[in-house]
Amino acid sequence: MTTPTSTPSSAAERPSPSWRRALSMLASLAILALALHALAGEFSEQGYRSIKHAFAQIDSVRIALAFVLALASYACLVGFDAIGLRRNASKVKPLRLIVTAFLANAVGHTLGFAALTGGAVRLRGYGAAGLSLADIGQVVLMSTLGFVFGAWVLLACALMFEPAPATLLLPLSASAIRAIGAAIAIGFVGLLFAVGRHGRTLRLRGHALWLPDRRTVLSVTALSVVELALAGGALYVLLAPSIPPESGTGFIGFVGLYLVAVLAGLVSSVPAGIGVFEWSLLKLLPGVAPASLLAAAVAYRITYYALPLVLATVLGLFGAVRGPVARRAGALRTAWLAIRPWLPHVIALAAFVLGAALILDGTLPKPKHRLVGAPLPLIETSQLLASLGGVGLLLIGQGLQRRSHAAWALALGVCLLLPLPAWLRGGHWVLSLMPPLVAVALWAARREFYREGALLDEAWSWRWLRNLGLVLIAAIWLMFFAYSHVEYRNELWWEFLVSGNAPRALRAMLLVSVTVIAFGLARLLHAARAPLPAADEAQLAAIRPILAGADDSQAHLALTGDKALLLDSENRGFTMMQRYGGSLIAMGDPVGPPEVARALIWRFREEADRLGMRPVFYQVGEQYWQTYLDMGLTLVKLGEEALVPLTDFSLQGPTRADLRQAWNRGKRSGLSFRIAPSEDIDALLPELEAISDDWLEHKAGEEKSFSLGNFDPEYLRRLPVALIEHEGRIVAFANLWNATNGRELSVDLMRHRGDAPKGTMDFLFAELMLWGRANGFERFSLGMAPLSGLSQHRLAGRWNRFANLIARHGERFYGFVGLRRFKAKYDPVWRTRYLAAPGGMHLPSALIDVTRLISLDPHRNEESERHVARFPVSAPPMPVAATQGREAIPAADNTRAATPS
């Protein structure tokens, strides 16, 4: 049946706050619990047996007819997509259209929230065919309007032609009911005149609703009437023998009641309206025996929900098996391209449904004839193992949806081991055949599950938590409902009998509950992901030629020894990166020629996808902004980097008066400047370390990492160091970054003694700039001034307003204004630096991950040196080493300040 949806992008662009999603999840669980409690109140102690007996009375012919009607209903649902695509003049191959629309409706009907599930399937399926987001939104709108208009017309017909069922529910006469139906029909005719020949946009409280032209409205309404009649007919053929003739409920009247129950299920937000749909039918059909109605509802859910889902899994399995052939065949290739993006989602849904079925089956009584003639301990063990396997599939299902390789391996193992326990415990043979089917699908689609990461690292979505809670609530209710005739005794837990169904179900539910609680606690107590292994000396030496050709001095951050390096296949460029939390963070733009850098940006995006993390590029420039936007990232301004031109740099003139005075004062006090080459650093290390320790003690600072250097002897040995000496003693130092190709000079780690003469650092900068000019450098980078240069306009974006607020009121925690003022006195040219990351709620998470990564103690994790990460065979090896960091120096002395921590 058609379910109302919205454009597939709406949820992604405007994510709900966490408390709203949590509240929605709790509301769904509460509604299901109330509905199940109300259903249980309709039965005596023998409710389960009566339903089982009524289900046995449904013959196979009616079940087969219901399944045929359900498939015909799905075919009509495909028609809505065809109408939407035709209206947009979109060219989509018929096979892609059929596959995408069928998968969208199969997944959307099963999981509920079709705006987020079915709409997302269309976004991926049709988006791969070149349709824009607006075009796909029109397709989804056709399905929504079709349901609304079809239900409108069918309800009007039901009230006008068969008012008897409504008279039993409402205190109105049959003529009054017919009059209401006629008024509803007239309202629809009025709508046809209102939309006119070209459509119309209706506005209500600031919300706009576009309505198509009259011809389109009539076509989607006619198709929807047929589709809803087929969906209602699938339930009617199962329930018709139980409807008493005196109720006056014919097919048209039944469809009207069916639509009311469907709407109640949609409003409840429970997936597929479980419990709410059945309870509504019980109240709408008071003349039908509750056992007969629930038995028909179970058969209906099997034919309308479960079997199409199995068909979708088989379709995905066929696409995976025929994948190599599909790349060469036209029609098969179209089907493969349409199915492939959704293979993990369909398989994850199938695994979840299998897990739920195993748990629910574990609570049901088993007939003696179905129990295998095996020893009692084997039957008891099989009962527990099958339920344990079921809850395992529930817990790892989201990992499958996210293409986790660990989840795939675990799910495959569980599905291979489940058939025997499911059969030995007396389960139905169909349930015993489902695990091998899912296992075959998992094996055939094994290449789609490539993302690394432990299962405990995966963040759970609210939707998955809600579905897990729904299964557990339904299982607990079903256990108490099925054994309502059994009086509870403590001895039930320890009774081991072949016919002991109730004790067996109690033990199985206890194991399921303990497993869920243990898994949840393990996730809460699980430590953060280990850092990526960083570059060793041999690999750092290998990138020296790339650094020699770098245009940006920031490329020398690769030498700090705390980052992994993603290398170009020909060793012409690299990206330095590290991971923290849920983010894979690249430091700056890739280093290398432009064509290599652009390829590395995409390679980094693929690496983040493989690891199941969000891609984040920190402190990037403006050269590759289009590439970042092409991959769907959002650019936000972090601040501006100060670049002092050196071509005509001089200490003369009024603008350099302060710097000139500091330089002259340093000369008079006996300060001297020299550059120590990297080969001389070993002899200087003891004195430099003493200066660094003194600086840290007086400044009360802490070593930082990733975007700044720390005092690491290995790091200092790799670069020349500028020294300031006073009376033969070193009082200050700074290691040099020299991007010879880009004619850019900069410094990173800067330290001075507490008793150094006043103005020592200004003297150091003046000498560095004079030395840089003399050696052919064109500019000197003073580093970035965070949160500077942001738009001050009242209509500026949210990030600009928020960042300006931090800069204004966070001065006492971090010298934003003071740092900008310190760098501005050198009369620099400002170069913008950005953060490129996924938008929406991912953006603040990315900012937090970057800030925490920079603030880490660089010596925090000795185990990281022994951490080994897996990388794809097709990618070149990524250099690794221990995580070491650099530090953000306070504003008055630091030229390379990073994001405040």
Secondary structure as the mmCIF struct_conf table of DSSP 4:
data_model
#
loop_
_struct_conf.conf_type_id
_struct_conf.id
_struct_conf.beg_label_comp_id
_struct_conf.beg_label_asym_id
_struct_conf.beg_label_seq_id
_struct_conf.end_label_comp_id
_struct_conf.end_label_asym_id
_struct_conf.end_label_seq_id
TURN_TY1_P TURN_TY1_P1 PRO A 8 SER A 9
HELX_RH_AL_P HELX_RH_AL_P1 SER A 10 GLU A 13
BEND BEND1 ARG A 14 ARG A 14
HELX_LH_PP_P HELX_LH_PP_P1 PRO A 15 PRO A 17
HELX_RH_AL_P HELX_RH_AL_P2 SER A 18 ALA A 40
TURN_TY1_P TURN_TY1_P2 GLY A 41 GLU A 42
BEND BEND2 PHE A 43 PHE A 43
TURN_TY1_P TURN_TY1_P3 GLU A 45 GLN A 46
HELX_RH_AL_P HELX_RH_AL_P3 GLY A 47 ALA A 56
TURN_TY1_P TURN_TY1_P4 GLN A 57 GLN A 57
BEND BEND3 ILE A 58 ILE A 58
HELX_RH_AL_P HELX_RH_AL_P4 SER A 60 ARG A 87
TURN_TY1_P TURN_TY1_P5 ASN A 88 ALA A 89
HELX_RH_AL_P HELX_RH_AL_P5 PRO A 94 LEU A 111
BEND BEND4 GLY A 112 GLY A 112
TURN_TY1_P TURN_TY1_P6 ALA A 114 THR A 117
HELX_RH_AL_P HELX_RH_AL_P6 GLY A 118 GLY A 127
TURN_TY1_P TURN_TY1_P7 ALA A 128 GLY A 130
HELX_RH_AL_P HELX_RH_AL_P7 LEU A 133 PHE A 161
HELX_RH_AL_P HELX_RH_AL_P8 ALA A 164 LEU A 169
BEND BEND5 LEU A 170 LEU A 172
HELX_RH_AL_P HELX_RH_AL_P9 ALA A 174 VAL A 195
TURN_TY1_P TURN_TY1_P8 GLY A 196 HIS A 198
STRN STRN1 ARG A 200 LEU A 204
TURN_TY1_P TURN_TY1_P9 ARG A 205 GLY A 206
STRN STRN2 HIS A 207 LEU A 211
HELX_RH_AL_P HELX_RH_AL_P10 ARG A 214 LEU A 239
HELX_RH_3T_P HELX_RH_3T_P1 ALA A 240 SER A 242
BEND BEND6 ILE A 243 ILE A 243
HELX_RH_3T_P HELX_RH_3T_P2 PRO A 245 SER A 247
HELX_RH_AL_P HELX_RH_AL_P11 PHE A 251 SER A 268
TURN_TY1_P TURN_TY1_P10 SER A 269 SER A 269
HELX_RH_3T_P HELX_RH_3T_P3 PRO A 271 GLY A 273
TURN_TY1_P TURN_TY1_P11 ILE A 274 GLY A 275
HELX_RH_AL_P HELX_RH_AL_P12 VAL A 276 LEU A 284
TURN_TY1_P TURN_TY1_P12 PRO A 286 GLY A 287
BEND BEND7 VAL A 288 VAL A 288
HELX_RH_AL_P HELX_RH_AL_P13 PRO A 290 ARG A 301
HELX_RH_PI_P HELX_RH_PI_P1 ILE A 302 ALA A 306
HELX_RH_AL_P HELX_RH_AL_P14 LEU A 307 VAL A 321
TURN_TY1_P TURN_TY1_P13 ARG A 322 ARG A 322
HELX_RH_AL_P HELX_RH_AL_P15 GLY A 323 ALA A 326
TURN_TY1_P TURN_TY1_P14 ARG A 327 ARG A 328
BEND BEND8 ALA A 329 ALA A 329
HELX_RH_AL_P HELX_RH_AL_P16 GLY A 330 ILE A 339
HELX_RH_3T_P HELX_RH_3T_P4 ARG A 340 TRP A 342
HELX_RH_AL_P HELX_RH_AL_P17 LEU A 343 THR A 363
BEND BEND9 LEU A 364 LEU A 364
HELX_RH_3T_P HELX_RH_3T_P5 LYS A 368 ARG A 370
BEND BEND10 LEU A 371 LEU A 371
BEND BEND11 GLY A 373 GLY A 373
HELX_RH_AL_P HELX_RH_AL_P18 LEU A 376 GLN A 401
TURN_TY1_P TURN_TY1_P15 ARG A 402 ARG A 403
STRN STRN3 SER A 404 SER A 404
HELX_RH_AL_P HELX_RH_AL_P19 HIS A 405 LEU A 417
BEND BEND12 LEU A 418 LEU A 418
HELX_RH_AL_P HELX_RH_AL_P20 PRO A 419 LEU A 424
TURN_TY1_P TURN_TY1_P16 ARG A 425 GLY A 426
HELX_RH_AL_P HELX_RH_AL_P21 TRP A 429 ALA A 444
TURN_TY1_P TURN_TY1_P17 ALA A 445 ALA A 445
HELX_RH_3T_P HELX_RH_3T_P6 ARG A 446 GLU A 448
STRN STRN4 ARG A 451 ARG A 451
BEND BEND13 GLY A 453 GLY A 453
HELX_RH_3T_P HELX_RH_3T_P7 LEU A 455 ASP A 457
BEND BEND14 GLU A 458 GLU A 458
HELX_LH_PP_P HELX_LH_PP_P2 ALA A 459 SER A 461
HELX_RH_AL_P HELX_RH_AL_P22 TRP A 462 ALA A 482
TURN_TY1_P TURN_TY1_P18 TYR A 483 HIS A 485
BEND BEND15 VAL A 486 VAL A 486
HELX_LH_PP_P HELX_LH_PP_P3 GLU A 487 TYR A 488
HELX_RH_3T_P HELX_RH_3T_P8 ASN A 490 TRP A 494
TURN_TY1_P TURN_TY1_P19 VAL A 498 SER A 499
HELX_RH_AL_P HELX_RH_AL_P23 ASN A 501 LEU A 525
HELX_LH_PP_P HELX_LH_PP_P4 HIS A 526 PRO A 533
HELX_RH_AL_P HELX_RH_AL_P24 GLU A 537 ALA A 542
TURN_TY1_P TURN_TY1_P20 ILE A 543 ILE A 543
HELX_RH_AL_P HELX_RH_AL_P25 ARG A 544 ALA A 548
TURN_TY1_P TURN_TY1_P21 GLY A 549 GLY A 549
BEND BEND16 ASP A 551 ASP A 552
HELX_RH_3T_P HELX_RH_3T_P9 SER A 553 THR A 560
BEND BEND17 GLY A 561 GLY A 561
BEND BEND18 LYS A 563 LYS A 563
STRN STRN5 ALA A 564 LEU A 567
TURN_TY1_P TURN_TY1_P22 SER A 569 GLU A 570
BEND BEND19 ASN A 571 ARG A 572
STRN STRN6 PHE A 574 TYR A 580
TURN_TY1_P TURN_TY1_P23 GLY A 581 GLY A 582
STRN STRN7 SER A 583 MET A 587
BEND BEND20 GLY A 588 ASP A 589
HELX_LH_PP_P HELX_LH_PP_P5 PRO A 590 PRO A 590
STRN STRN8 VAL A 591 VAL A 591
BEND BEND21 GLY A 592 GLY A 592
HELX_RH_AL_P HELX_RH_AL_P26 PRO A 594 LEU A 611
TURN_TY1_P TURN_TY1_P24 GLY A 612 GLY A 612
STRN STRN9 ARG A 614 VAL A 620
BEND BEND22 GLU A 622 GLU A 622
TURN_TY1_P TURN_TY1_P25 GLN A 623 TYR A 624
HELX_RH_AL_P HELX_RH_AL_P27 TRP A 625 ASP A 630
TURN_TY1_P TURN_TY1_P26 MET A 631 GLY A 632
STRN STRN10 THR A 634 PRO A 645
TURN_TY1_P TURN_TY1_P27 THR A 647 ASP A 648
BEND BEND23 LEU A 651 LEU A 651
BEND BEND24 GLY A 653 GLY A 653
HELX_RH_3T_P HELX_RH_3T_P10 PRO A 654 ARG A 656
HELX_RH_AL_P HELX_RH_AL_P28 ALA A 657 ARG A 668
TURN_TY1_P TURN_TY1_P28 SER A 669 GLY A 670
STRN STRN11 LEU A 671 ALA A 676
HELX_RH_3T_P HELX_RH_3T_P11 SER A 678 ASP A 680
HELX_RH_AL_P HELX_RH_AL_P29 ILE A 681 LYS A 699
TURN_TY1_P TURN_TY1_P29 ALA A 700 ALA A 700
BEND BEND25 PHE A 706 LEU A 708
HELX_RH_AL_P HELX_RH_AL_P30 PRO A 713 ARG A 717
TURN_TY1_P TURN_TY1_P30 ARG A 718 ARG A 718
BEND BEND26 LEU A 719 LEU A 719
STRN STRN12 VAL A 721 HIS A 726
TURN_TY1_P TURN_TY1_P31 GLU A 727 GLY A 728
STRN STRN13 ARG A 729 ALA A 739
TURN_TY1_P TURN_TY1_P32 THR A 740 ARG A 743
STRN STRN14 GLU A 744 HIS A 752
TURN_TY1_P TURN_TY1_P33 GLY A 754 ASP A 755
BEND BEND27 ALA A 756 ALA A 756
HELX_LH_PP_P HELX_LH_PP_P6 PRO A 757 PRO A 757
TURN_TY1_P TURN_TY1_P34 LYS A 758 GLY A 759
HELX_RH_AL_P HELX_RH_AL_P31 THR A 760 ALA A 774
TURN_TY1_P TURN_TY1_P35 ASN A 775 GLY A 776
STRN STRN15 ARG A 779 PRO A 786
TURN_TY1_P TURN_TY1_P36 LEU A 787 LEU A 787
BEND BEND28 GLY A 789 GLY A 789
TURN_TY1_P TURN_TY1_P37 ARG A 794 LEU A 795
BEND BEND29 ALA A 796 ALA A 796
HELX_RH_AL_P HELX_RH_AL_P32 ARG A 798 HIS A 809
TURN_TY1_P TURN_TY1_P38 GLU A 811 PHE A 813
BEND BEND30 TYR A 814 TYR A 814
HELX_RH_AL_P HELX_RH_AL_P33 PHE A 816 ALA A 824
TURN_TY1_P TURN_TY1_P39 LYS A 825 TYR A 826
HELX_LH_PP_P HELX_LH_PP_P7 PRO A 828 PRO A 828
STRN STRN16 VAL A 829 ALA A 837
TURN_TY1_P TURN_TY1_P40 GLY A 840 MET A 841
HELX_RH_AL_P HELX_RH_AL_P34 HIS A 842 SER A 855
BEND BEND31 LEU A 856 LEU A 856
TURN_TY1_P TURN_TY1_P41 PRO A 858 HIS A 859
BEND BEND32 ARG A 860 ARG A 860
HELX_RH_3T_P HELX_RH_3T_P12 GLU A 862 ARG A 866
TURN_TY1_P TURN_TY1_P42 VAL A 873 SER A 874
BEND BEND33 ALA A 875 ALA A 875
HELX_LH_PP_P HELX_LH_PP_P8 PRO A 876 PRO A 879
TURN_TY1_P TURN_TY1_P43 ALA A 891 ASP A 893
BEND BEND34 THR A 895 ARG A 896
BEND BEND35 THR A 899 THR A 899
#
